[in-house]
């Protein structure tokens, strides 16, 4: 393993013991090896320790040959939530706004606008509930961004989204609630959310590159490209730049590792009650932001060897690792993954930003835990392989759109053991359907699509171009924030199996990111990396479910129900009413 001047400087700045020199002399090689192993094109990191900062870029910001640096710009996703919660806290602490409290009802803060689907939740959901994911509203991540939707439109459509619990009874990650708080902040300050965060937080801290504007980031020349690693094709697929402005408060930030190091440094200083000279943070504010509000029940995920408890505060997760409290949040969008970790007791902070969502968040967490163990060798973290398995399952739960595993068929779906034919003609089921919050979707024959790579997404036994009597339909939502689709395969009568897909790569609406083939530059570790890249769409299997068409009294196909939202399906399983697990779309045209 090779040494470097950077590592020597980092050792001094971070205060590591000389006994750890051997590990850190190979730190660059370690990162490069992780990029190769996990098929991550590039990564920027910054480490803050004892008031000193070190940062560096690894790999590629853009294929084929643009290297990552500490100033490379990346989509930071849900790490935006900490900024929004901080801005809300500054209003709470402002004596000139006496009616603005953590316990204030959102219906009072957004009178006439904040209306949920049930009156009790409307009247009892507070600002604190929205910022700690305990409002009773689940994700509904595939519902937003269609048409020319604005954050204000999303607030107006809250009343059409099914709730799945009462306030303060269950942790349910919800980007839409942070978008709602963003609108509320704009109403009470008269500033656009980006301007508010810039004036109140980013500018005072010297974060000069941080923005919500994709065009501004592109114009800087420093914006990384995001990718999806296609395991089957062993190639990178370039992701489009996503327009997150409809849910800006949940994840619109674009920033760099160097800018985020300033944010981390200010947080650590304020945690020590050393208020930043020109900054907005105070220890009292951080205490409010970092006090746990929601217990995160990870269910099937065993995290005992990583953390003894996982809680959500206000825009932050609070995790207990050994005897230390870790304040953290990840951020994920298709093509990009960001991690922020703070250990106030050790005056230690870390951020990583990379360009493949799941792989970047995983590699960043691995590096943080390795550095944490170097700072405090007595910390007990189970063997690497166990940590690796758990992180792979834990990290996607935060900051990225929900991706579900297998689901149990609901009672009523398989009541008839025999497969009965689809009533009427298959053409009766085609056409445009719509939901007031989820928007319009188009139903077509799957085998007739010229824009979908059917051979790559369908099982060989399924029909292609009418070669099988089993009807199969393609559900195509209109363009929205996240690209998704469903393939419906007939089971019996009007019941279908529904397979959801995430669509990666260029779309007809967005093909501004392209790629080529790249080889490592001479100054890399010497490990030959597969950097093959293709400009094509890839469909990734996501969530399985069921769907059903229903007829109107006059004998026409009228509605389509699809299982989309995981929490709705949970509730339906508990109540035994499978209809409650569906999003219902009304047919509006042939």
MOKA-V121420 format. One record per residue. RES is the residue in three letters. OMEGA is omega in degrees with one decimal (* if undefined). NEAR is the number of other ideal C-beta (glycine too) atoms within 12 Angstrom. Layout:
res->RES omega->OMEGA near->NEAR
res->RES omega->OMEGA near->NEAR
This chain:
res->UNK omega->-175.3 near->18
res->UNK omega->174.0 near->18
res->UNK omega->178.8 near->19
res->UNK omega->177.7 near->22
res->UNK omega->179.5 near->14
res->UNK omega->-178.1 near->25
res->UNK omega->179.7 near->29
res->UNK omega->178.5 near->19
res->UNK omega->-178.8 near->20
res->UNK omega->179.6 near->32
res->UNK omega->-179.7 near->30
res->UNK omega->-176.0 near->19
res->UNK omega->-176.8 near->23
res->UNK omega->177.2 near->33
res->UNK omega->179.1 near->24
res->UNK omega->177.7 near->34
res->UNK omega->179.8 near->16
res->UNK omega->179.6 near->14
res->UNK omega->-180.0 near->11
res->UNK omega->-174.0 near->23
res->UNK omega->-176.2 near->20
res->UNK omega->178.3 near->18
res->UNK omega->-174.7 near->25
res->UNK omega->174.6 near->36
res->UNK omega->178.2 near->22
res->UNK omega->-175.1 near->21
res->UNK omega->178.3 near->36
res->UNK omega->179.8 near->33
res->UNK omega->178.7 near->24
res->UNK omega->-179.6 near->30
res->UNK omega->179.6 near->38
res->UNK omega->178.0 near->36
res->UNK omega->178.4 near->24
res->UNK omega->177.7 near->35
res->UNK omega->180.0 near->41
res->UNK omega->-176.3 near->28
res->UNK omega->-173.9 near->20
res->UNK omega->175.8 near->34
res->UNK omega->177.6 near->33
res->UNK omega->-175.6 near->45
res->UNK omega->-175.9 near->52
res->UNK omega->-176.6 near->53
res->UNK omega->169.4 near->47
res->UNK omega->178.5 near->50
res->UNK omega->172.1 near->51
res->UNK omega->179.7 near->45
res->UNK omega->177.2 near->51
res->UNK omega->-179.0 near->40
res->UNK omega->178.5 near->32
res->UNK omega->178.7 near->21
res->UNK omega->179.3 near->22
res->UNK omega->-176.3 near->24
res->UNK omega->169.9 near->32
res->UNK omega->-179.1 near->37
res->UNK omega->-179.2 near->35
res->UNK omega->174.5 near->35
res->UNK omega->180.0 near->37
res->UNK omega->175.5 near->44
res->UNK omega->-169.6 near->48
res->UNK omega->171.8 near->40
res->UNK omega->177.7 near->40
res->UNK omega->173.8 near->37
res->UNK omega->17.6 near->39
res->UNK omega->-166.4 near->25
res->UNK omega->-179.9 near->22
res->UNK omega->-175.3 near->26
res->UNK omega->174.5 near->28
res->UNK omega->176.7 near->40
res->UNK omega->176.1 near->29
res->UNK omega->179.7 near->34
res->UNK omega->174.1 near->31
res->UNK omega->179.1 near->46
res->UNK omega->-179.1 near->46
res->UNK omega->170.9 near->55
res->UNK omega->-173.1 near->48
res->UNK omega->170.7 near->52
res->UNK omega->-170.8 near->44
res->UNK omega->170.1 near->50
res->UNK omega->171.8 near->50
res->UNK omega->-174.7 near->47
res->UNK omega->178.9 near->47
res->UNK omega->177.2 near->48
res->UNK omega->-179.1 near->52
res->UNK omega->178.2 near->47
res->UNK omega->177.8 near->46
res->UNK omega->178.7 near->42
res->UNK omega->176.8 near->43
res->UNK omega->178.9 near->48
res->UNK omega->177.7 near->39
res->UNK omega->175.4 near->33
res->UNK omega->178.4 near->34
res->UNK omega->-177.8 near->33
res->UNK omega->-178.5 near->26
res->UNK omega->-176.9 near->19
res->UNK omega->-179.6 near->11
res->UNK omega->176.7 near->12
res->UNK omega->-170.6 near->19
res->UNK omega->-176.9 near->11
res->UNK omega->-177.8 near->17
res->UNK omega->-176.9 near->30
res->UNK omega->175.0 near->22
res->UNK omega->-177.4 near->28
res->UNK omega->179.9 near->22
res->UNK omega->179.0 near->29
res->UNK omega->179.8 near->28
res->UNK omega->177.5 near->42
res->UNK omega->174.8 near->30
res->UNK omega->-179.9 near->23
res->UNK omega->175.8 near->35
res->UNK omega->-175.0 near->33
res->UNK omega->178.9 near->17
res->UNK omega->-178.2 near->15
res->UNK omega->-176.6 near->25
res->UNK omega->178.8 near->38
res->UNK omega->176.8 near->25
res->UNK omega->-174.7 near->39
res->UNK omega->177.5 near->24
res->UNK omega->-172.8 near->23
res->UNK omega->-177.2 near->14
res->UNK omega->179.5 near->17
res->UNK omega->177.9 near->33
res->UNK omega->-174.4 near->29
res->UNK omega->-173.0 near->18
res->UNK omega->179.9 near->27
res->UNK omega->-175.6 near->43
res->UNK omega->174.4 near->35
res->UNK omega->179.3 near->41
res->UNK omega->178.3 near->37
res->UNK omega->-178.2 near->41
res->UNK omega->-175.8 near->53
res->UNK omega->179.9 near->45
res->UNK omega->174.8 near->42
res->UNK omega->178.2 near->48
res->UNK omega->-176.7 near->37
res->UNK omega->-174.0 near->48
res->UNK omega->177.4 near->38
res->UNK omega->178.4 near->48
res->UNK omega->-170.7 near->36
res->UNK omega->-173.4 near->39
res->UNK omega->-172.5 near->42
res->UNK omega->-178.5 near->46
res->UNK omega->-176.7 near->42
res->UNK omega->-168.0 near->43
res->UNK omega->175.3 near->47
res->UNK omega->-178.8 near->41
res->UNK omega->-176.0 near->31
res->UNK omega->176.2 near->21
res->UNK omega->-173.0 near->15
res->UNK omega->176.3 near->29
res->UNK omega->174.4 near->24
res->UNK omega->178.5 near->41
res->UNK omega->177.3 near->28
res->UNK omega->179.7 near->27
res->UNK omega->177.8 near->45
res->UNK omega->-179.2 near->40
res->UNK omega->-176.8 near->25
res->UNK omega->177.6 near->34
res->UNK omega->-174.8 near->39
res->UNK omega->-178.3 near->23
res->UNK omega->-178.2 near->29
res->UNK omega->179.8 near->39
res->UNK omega->173.5 near->38
res->UNK omega->-176.9 near->35
res->UNK omega->172.5 near->36
res->UNK omega->174.7 near->29
res->UNK omega->179.6 near->23
res->UNK omega->173.2 near->36
res->UNK omega->179.0 near->23
res->UNK omega->-174.7 near->21
res->UNK omega->172.8 near->29
res->UNK omega->176.5 near->34
res->UNK omega->-177.0 near->40
res->UNK omega->-173.1 near->42
res->UNK omega->177.1 near->47
res->UNK omega->-175.6 near->47
res->UNK omega->179.1 near->46
res->UNK omega->176.5 near->51
res->UNK omega->172.7 near->51
res->UNK omega->178.6 near->48
res->UNK omega->177.9 near->47
res->UNK omega->176.3 near->53
res->UNK omega->176.6 near->48
res->UNK omega->180.0 near->39
res->UNK omega->178.4 near->38
res->UNK omega->177.7 near->43
res->UNK omega->180.0 near->31
res->UNK omega->-173.0 near->28
res->UNK omega->-179.5 near->29
res->UNK omega->-175.9 near->25
res->UNK omega->-179.9 near->11
res->UNK omega->168.3 near->19
res->UNK omega->-173.3 near->24
res->UNK omega->179.6 near->44
res->UNK omega->179.0 near->33
res->UNK omega->179.1 near->22
res->UNK omega->-179.4 near->33
res->UNK omega->177.7 near->41
res->UNK omega->-175.3 near->29
res->UNK omega->-173.8 near->21
res->UNK omega->-172.5 near->31
res->UNK omega->-170.8 near->40
res->UNK omega->-178.8 near->35
res->UNK omega->177.8 near->22
res->UNK omega->-179.2 near->24
res->UNK omega->179.1 near->34
res->UNK omega->-178.9 near->23
res->UNK omega->-169.5 near->34
res->UNK omega->-175.5 near->20
res->UNK omega->-172.9 near->37
res->UNK omega->-173.5 near->40
res->UNK omega->167.6 near->36
res->UNK omega->-167.9 near->36
res->UNK omega->176.2 near->27
res->UNK omega->-178.4 near->29
res->UNK omega->176.4 near->15
res->UNK omega->179.8 near->22
res->UNK omega->176.9 near->31
res->UNK omega->-179.2 near->20
res->UNK omega->179.5 near->14
res->UNK omega->-176.2 near->22
res->UNK omega->-175.9 near->16
res->UNK omega->-174.5 near->33
res->UNK omega->176.6 near->34
res->UNK omega->170.5 near->48
res->UNK omega->179.2 near->43
res->UNK omega->-176.4 near->50
res->UNK omega->170.0 near->46
res->UNK omega->178.4 near->43
res->UNK omega->179.3 near->42
res->UNK omega->-177.0 near->28
res->UNK omega->-176.6 near->19
res->UNK omega->-179.2 near->18
res->UNK omega->-176.9 near->23
res->UNK omega->-179.0 near->16
res->UNK omega->175.1 near->28
res->UNK omega->176.2 near->43
res->UNK omega->-179.6 near->43
res->UNK omega->178.2 near->38
res->UNK omega->173.6 near->45
res->UNK omega->171.9 near->35
res->UNK omega->-174.4 near->36
res->UNK omega->176.0 near->38
res->UNK omega->-175.6 near->33
res->UNK omega->-174.3 near->44
res->UNK omega->176.5 near->35
res->UNK omega->176.2 near->39
res->UNK omega->-172.8 near->48
res->UNK omega->-177.7 near->46
res->UNK omega->-179.5 near->46
res->UNK omega->-174.0 near->51
res->UNK omega->-174.4 near->51
res->UNK omega->-173.4 near->43
res->UNK omega->170.2 near->51
res->UNK omega->-175.0 near->46
res->UNK omega->-178.6 near->51
res->UNK omega->176.5 near->40
res->UNK omega->179.2 near->48
res->UNK omega->177.2 near->35
res->UNK omega->-179.7 near->42
res->UNK omega->176.3 near->51
res->UNK omega->176.6 near->40
res->UNK omega->176.3 near->35
res->UNK omega->179.9 near->44
res->UNK omega->-179.3 near->46
res->UNK omega->179.6 near->37
res->UNK omega->178.3 near->39
res->UNK omega->-179.7 near->45
res->UNK omega->178.5 near->37
res->UNK omega->-179.5 near->29
res->UNK omega->177.4 near->34
res->UNK omega->177.2 near->32
res->UNK omega->-176.8 near->22
res->UNK omega->172.2 near->16
res->UNK omega->-172.6 near->20
res->UNK omega->178.8 near->20
res->UNK omega->-172.3 near->28
res->UNK omega->-177.4 near->13
res->UNK omega->-173.6 near->15
res->UNK omega->-174.2 near->28
res->UNK omega->-168.3 near->32
res->UNK omega->174.1 near->40
res->UNK omega->178.4 near->25
res->UNK omega->178.7 near->22
res->UNK omega->178.3 near->18
res->UNK omega->-179.7 near->35
res->UNK omega->177.9 near->38
res->UNK omega->178.0 near->22
res->UNK omega->-177.4 near->32
res->UNK omega->-173.2 near->41
res->UNK omega->176.2 near->35
res->UNK omega->-177.1 near->25
res->UNK omega->176.5 near->27
res->UNK omega->-174.4 near->32
res->UNK omega->172.2 near->34
res->UNK omega->-178.0 near->20
res->UNK omega->178.3 near->31
res->UNK omega->-176.8 near->21
res->UNK omega->173.2 near->26
res->UNK omega->-173.0 near->17
res->UNK omega->-175.3 near->13
res->UNK omega->177.3 near->23
res->UNK omega->-177.8 near->18
res->UNK omega->-172.8 near->31
res->UNK omega->-178.9 near->20
res->UNK omega->174.0 near->24
res->UNK omega->-173.4 near->36
res->UNK omega->178.3 near->34
res->UNK omega->176.7 near->18
res->UNK omega->176.6 near->22
res->UNK omega->-179.4 near->33
res->UNK omega->175.2 near->29
res->UNK omega->178.9 near->43
res->UNK omega->177.3 near->38
res->UNK omega->-177.8 near->42
res->UNK omega->-179.1 near->48
res->UNK omega->165.9 near->44
res->UNK omega->176.2 near->48
res->UNK omega->-173.0 near->35
res->UNK omega->176.5 near->36
res->UNK omega->176.9 near->24
res->UNK omega->-173.0 near->37
res->UNK omega->-178.7 near->27
res->UNK omega->-175.3 near->16
res->UNK omega->175.4 near->30
res->UNK omega->179.6 near->30
res->UNK omega->175.7 near->39
res->UNK omega->-170.2 near->41
res->UNK omega->167.4 near->49
res->UNK omega->173.1 near->51
res->UNK omega->176.1 near->44
res->UNK omega->-177.9 near->44
res->UNK omega->169.0 near->47
res->UNK omega->178.3 near->49
res->UNK omega->179.8 near->45
res->UNK omega->-174.4 near->47
res->UNK omega->176.3 near->54
res->UNK omega->-178.0 near->50
res->UNK omega->174.1 near->55
res->UNK omega->170.9 near->49
res->UNK omega->178.2 near->48
res->UNK omega->175.9 near->45
res->UNK omega->171.9 near->46
res->UNK omega->-174.1 near->36
res->UNK omega->-178.4 near->29
res->UNK omega->179.8 near->22
res->UNK omega->-177.1 near->34
res->UNK omega->-172.1 near->27
res->UNK omega->176.5 near->42
res->UNK omega->-175.3 near->45
res->UNK omega->170.5 near->42
res->UNK omega->174.7 near->50
res->UNK omega->179.3 near->55
res->UNK omega->-177.4 near->60
res->UNK omega->-171.8 near->53
res->UNK omega->162.6 near->53
res->UNK omega->-159.0 near->45
res->UNK omega->-176.4 near->47
res->UNK omega->-177.0 near->42
res->UNK omega->179.2 near->40
res->UNK omega->179.6 near->53
res->UNK omega->179.9 near->46
res->UNK omega->-179.7 near->38
res->UNK omega->178.1 near->44
res->UNK omega->179.1 near->51
res->UNK omega->177.1 near->47
res->UNK omega->-178.7 near->39
res->UNK omega->178.0 near->40
res->UNK omega->-177.4 near->43
res->UNK omega->177.1 near->39
res->UNK omega->177.8 near->33
res->UNK omega->178.8 near->41
res->UNK omega->179.8 near->38
res->UNK omega->176.3 near->27
res->UNK omega->179.1 near->33
res->UNK omega->-179.4 near->33
res->UNK omega->-173.0 near->27
res->UNK omega->-177.1 near->17
res->UNK omega->178.8 near->12
res->UNK omega->-178.1 near->27
res->UNK omega->174.1 near->21
res->UNK omega->-174.2 near->32
res->UNK omega->-175.0 near->22
res->UNK omega->-173.4 near->12
res->UNK omega->-175.2 near->18
res->UNK omega->178.7 near->13
res->UNK omega->177.4 near->19
res->UNK omega->-178.3 near->30
res->UNK omega->-178.3 near->25
res->UNK omega->-176.7 near->19
res->UNK omega->179.4 near->30
res->UNK omega->179.0 near->36
res->UNK omega->-178.6 near->23
res->UNK omega->-174.5 near->23
res->UNK omega->-169.7 near->33
res->UNK omega->179.9 near->42
res->UNK omega->-177.9 near->31
res->UNK omega->-175.1 near->36
res->UNK omega->169.7 near->43
res->UNK omega->-179.4 near->46
res->UNK omega->176.6 near->39
res->UNK omega->-176.5 near->44
res->UNK omega->174.1 near->32
res->UNK omega->-172.2 near->28
res->UNK omega->175.0 near->31
res->UNK omega->-178.4 near->19
res->UNK omega->178.7 near->16
res->UNK omega->179.3 near->27
res->UNK omega->177.0 near->20
res->UNK omega->-178.8 near->23
res->UNK omega->178.1 near->30
res->UNK omega->-179.7 near->18
res->UNK omega->-178.5 near->23
res->UNK omega->-179.8 near->31
res->UNK omega->-180.0 near->18
res->UNK omega->177.7 near->15
res->UNK omega->-178.2 near->14
res->UNK omega->-179.6 near->9
res->UNK omega->176.1 near->10
res->UNK omega->-179.7 near->18
res->UNK omega->-175.3 near->14
res->UNK omega->176.4 near->18
res->UNK omega->179.9 near->28
res->UNK omega->175.7 near->21
res->UNK omega->179.9 near->17
res->UNK omega->-178.4 near->14
res->UNK omega->179.2 near->29
res->UNK omega->179.0 near->16
res->UNK omega->-174.7 near->23
res->UNK omega->-177.5 near->38
res->UNK omega->176.5 near->29
res->UNK omega->-176.7 near->28
res->UNK omega->176.8 near->24
res->UNK omega->-177.7 near->38
res->UNK omega->174.5 near->26
res->UNK omega->-174.5 near->32
res->UNK omega->177.3 near->23
res->UNK omega->-178.4 near->35
res->UNK omega->175.2 near->38
res->UNK omega->-175.0 near->34
res->UNK omega->172.4 near->27
res->UNK omega->178.5 near->39
res->UNK omega->178.1 near->29
res->UNK omega->179.1 near->41
res->UNK omega->174.4 near->30
res->UNK omega->-175.4 near->31
res->UNK omega->-175.7 near->42
res->UNK omega->-177.7 near->25
res->UNK omega->-177.1 near->20
res->UNK omega->177.3 near->26
res->UNK omega->-175.7 near->13
res->UNK omega->-175.6 near->20
res->UNK omega->178.0 near->32
res->UNK omega->-171.7 near->28
res->UNK omega->-177.1 near->28
res->UNK omega->-177.6 near->16
res->UNK omega->-175.4 near->24
res->UNK omega->-174.4 near->31
res->UNK omega->175.0 near->29
res->UNK omega->-173.7 near->19
res->UNK omega->-177.3 near->12
res->UNK omega->-177.8 near->11
res->UNK omega->-172.0 near->27
res->UNK omega->171.5 near->26
res->UNK omega->177.8 near->25
res->UNK omega->171.9 near->16
res->UNK omega->-178.8 near->15
res->UNK omega->-179.8 near->15
res->UNK omega->178.5 near->19
res->UNK omega->-179.6 near->13
res->UNK omega->-179.3 near->28
res->UNK omega->177.1 near->38
res->UNK omega->-173.1 near->40
res->UNK omega->177.8 near->42
res->UNK omega->177.4 near->39
res->UNK omega->-177.8 near->43
res->UNK omega->174.8 near->33
res->UNK omega->171.4 near->36
res->UNK omega->-177.9 near->29
res->UNK omega->179.5 near->28
res->UNK omega->-173.6 near->35
res->UNK omega->-178.5 near->40
res->UNK omega->-178.0 near->43
res->UNK omega->-179.4 near->40
res->UNK omega->173.3 near->40
res->UNK omega->176.6 near->43
res->UNK omega->167.5 near->43
res->UNK omega->-179.3 near->43
res->UNK omega->179.2 near->44
res->UNK omega->-173.7 near->32
res->UNK omega->176.0 near->32
res->UNK omega->179.8 near->28
res->UNK omega->-176.1 near->25
res->UNK omega->-179.1 near->23
res->UNK omega->-179.5 near->30
res->UNK omega->-178.6 near->35
res->UNK omega->162.5 near->37
res->UNK omega->-178.7 near->32
res->UNK omega->176.5 near->42
res->UNK omega->178.5 near->35
res->UNK omega->179.9 near->39
res->UNK omega->163.3 near->35
res->UNK omega->-179.9 near->36
res->UNK omega->-179.7 near->41
res->UNK omega->175.6 near->45
res->UNK omega->-175.9 near->36
res->UNK omega->177.4 near->31
res->UNK omega->177.1 near->34
res->UNK omega->-179.0 near->16
res->UNK omega->-171.7 near->20
res->UNK omega->178.9 near->28
res->UNK omega->-173.6 near->17
res->UNK omega->178.9 near->21
res->UNK omega->177.6 near->35
res->UNK omega->-177.5 near->23
res->UNK omega->174.8 near->33
res->UNK omega->178.2 near->21
res->UNK omega->-176.9 near->19
res->UNK omega->172.6 near->28
res->UNK omega->-179.7 near->18
res->UNK omega->173.4 near->26
res->UNK omega->-176.9 near->20
res->UNK omega->-174.5 near->8
res->UNK omega->176.2 near->14
res->UNK omega->-174.6 near->27
res->UNK omega->-177.9 near->25
res->UNK omega->178.3 near->17
res->UNK omega->-179.4 near->21
res->UNK omega->-178.0 near->13
res->UNK omega->173.8 near->33
res->UNK omega->-178.0 near->25
res->UNK omega->178.6 near->33
res->UNK omega->-174.8 near->24
res->UNK omega->-179.6 near->38
res->UNK omega->177.5 near->27
res->UNK omega->179.5 near->26
res->UNK omega->179.2 near->25
res->UNK omega->176.9 near->32
res->UNK omega->178.6 near->34
res->UNK omega->179.9 near->35
res->UNK omega->176.9 near->33
res->UNK omega->-178.4 near->27
res->UNK omega->-172.0 near->34
res->UNK omega->171.9 near->32
res->UNK omega->177.8 near->28
res->UNK omega->178.6 near->39
res->UNK omega->178.5 near->39
res->UNK omega->179.3 near->41
res->UNK omega->172.1 near->36
res->UNK omega->176.4 near->39
res->UNK omega->-177.3 near->25
res->UNK omega->172.3 near->20
res->UNK omega->179.7 near->13
res->UNK omega->-179.2 near->7
res->UNK omega->172.7 near->7
res->UNK omega->178.8 near->11
res->UNK omega->175.9 near->19
res->UNK omega->-172.0 near->32
res->UNK omega->-174.1 near->23
res->UNK omega->174.3 near->26
res->UNK omega->174.1 near->41
res->UNK omega->179.1 near->40
res->UNK omega->171.3 near->42
res->UNK omega->-178.6 near->43
res->UNK omega->-173.4 near->45
res->UNK omega->-175.3 near->40
res->UNK omega->-177.4 near->34
res->UNK omega->174.8 near->33
res->UNK omega->-179.4 near->40
res->UNK omega->176.2 near->38
res->UNK omega->-179.1 near->26
res->UNK omega->179.7 near->28
res->UNK omega->177.2 near->32
res->UNK omega->-179.9 near->24
res->UNK omega->-177.3 near->19
res->UNK omega->-177.2 near->17
res->UNK omega->178.7 near->13
res->UNK omega->-174.5 near->17
res->UNK omega->179.5 near->30
res->UNK omega->-179.9 near->25
res->UNK omega->-179.9 near->26
res->UNK omega->-173.7 near->38
res->UNK omega->160.3 near->34
res->UNK omega->-172.4 near->41
res->UNK omega->179.3 near->29
res->UNK omega->178.3 near->36
res->UNK omega->177.8 near->26
res->UNK omega->-176.2 near->28
res->UNK omega->177.6 near->20
res->UNK omega->179.0 near->14
res->UNK omega->* near->16
